[in-house]
């Protein structure tokens, strides 16, 4: 018996241009913010080195965690809406409801949609991580405060995981009342 691959089916039929546009805008904004912050930190570091005549200087290069989380929530919310909700007769209803009368496994469809949401969140998070670390490495070089940046991304990662879990639980709870 041939097994139907729900993940590939949902991935193929996902049409969420808004998510991709917001993802590109967010990552571009992170690139600009990281480059400006790294450049300012490099100038401050050079000024501090000349004033103290020392090789060690502290750079102020940090991730704005609040802004990262705000962009994350806006971007992932659009993907979540595209995956789990459809508009029917002017109302937004769970997309799982369109599968109620079909001979499919609703749990597998929900799992496939959840994996696509996790994939989208991972793309956002890893893209932001790469942009900040590459800007720090290129502009600040070996003096980049990578441990501090890694700690801030750790906080952002915890928030991102919690936000995705809350979105998935809310979608599951809403779809259970339909089923």
N, C-alpha and C positions, 0 to 999 in steps of 0.2 A: 504494500500500500504506500502510495506516495504522500510524503508529508509536505504540507503547505507552509512556506516560510513567511510568517506574518511580518517579521522585521523588514525583509526586503520589499514586501508589498507596500507596507506603510511608508518606507523610505522613498520608494519609487513614486508614490502618489502624494507625497508631501509637497505642497506648493505654498511656501511661506517666504515670499520675497521680502516682506517687511523685516523678518528676522535677519536675513542676510544683509540688508541695507543698514539696519541698526548695528549689526556686528561690525561691519566695515567702518561705519562712522565712529563707533566706540573705540575700536582698535586704532584708528587714525588719531582720534583725540588723545588716547593714551600715548601714542608715539610722540605727538607734539608736546604733551605735558612732560613726559619722561626726558625728552631732549632738552627742553627749556630748564627743567629742574637740574639735570646733570650738568648743563652748561653753567648755570648759576652756581652750583656747588663747586665746579672746577675753578671758576673765577674767585670765589670766596676762599677756597683752599689755597690758591696761589697767593692771594693777598695775606692770608694768615701765615703762610710759610715765610714770606719776605718780612713780615712784621716781627715774627718770633725767631727768625733765622734758624728754623728747625726743619727737619725732614718730615716730621709727623704733623699732620693737620687733619682736623675733623671736617668731613664733608656733610652737608645737610642735603642728603638726597633720600627722599622718602616717597612712599606710595600713599596717595590720599585714599585711604581705605573706604571712607564714606562715599566718595565719588565713584570708586570702583564698584561698590555694592549697589549704588543707585543705577549705574549703567547696566549692571548685571541684571537687576530686577526688571528694568524696562525691556531689555532685550529678551530675556528668558520668558517673561510674561507673554510676549507676542508669540513666541514659539509654542508655549503651553496652550495658548488659546487656539492656535492653528491645529495642534495635535488633538486636543481633547474636546473642542467645542465646534459646533456647526450652527449656522443660522437657518432656522426654519420658521416660516410665517412670521418674520419679524422678531423672533425670540431666539436667544442663544441657549441651545440644549446640548447635553453631552453627546459627543460623536459616537459613543458606545451604543446609544439608542438606535442607531441605524442598522446595527448588527443583531438586534433582538430576534428577528424572525428568520435570520439566515442560519444555516447549519455550520456555524463556526464556534470556536472556543473563545469566549469573550475574555477570559483570563489571559490567554496568549496574546490577544490583540492589545489589551491593556499593558501587558509586559513589553510588547514591541514598542508601543507609544512611549512608555516610561524610559526604555533604552534610548529612543531617539531624543527625548528631552535631556537625558544624562549626556548623550553625545554632544548636543548643542551647548550644554553648560560647560563641558570639558573643552570644547573648541574655544569658547569665550575665555575661560580661565587660563588655559595654556597659551593662547595668543597674547593675553595681557602679560603673563609671566615672561614670555620670550621677549616681548617688546621692552619691558622694564630692565631685564637683565642685560639685554644687548645694548641698550642705551647706556646703562651704567658701565658696562665693560668697555665699550668703544670710547666714550667721552672721558670717563674717570680713570680708566685703565686698572692697574693693580690696586689703586687706592680706593676702589669702589666699596662701599659698605654693604657687601652682599649678604652678610648674616642678618643685618638689620632689615634689609629688604626681604629676605626670606622669612623672617619672623612676621613681618607685616602681611606678606602673602599667605602665611599660615592662618592668620586671623581672617583674612578674606576668604580663604578656602573653607574654613569652618562655617562662615556665614553662608557661602554658596551652597554647601552640602545641606545645611539646615533649611535654606530657602527652597531648594529642589524637593526635599522631603516634605515640607509643608505643602508645596504645590501639588505633589503627587497624592498626598493624603486627602487634600481638599477635592481633587478630581475623583479619587476613588470613592470618597464619601458621597459626593454629588451623583456619581454614576450608579451607586448602589441603590439610591432611592428611585432611580428610573427602572432598574432591573428588578 
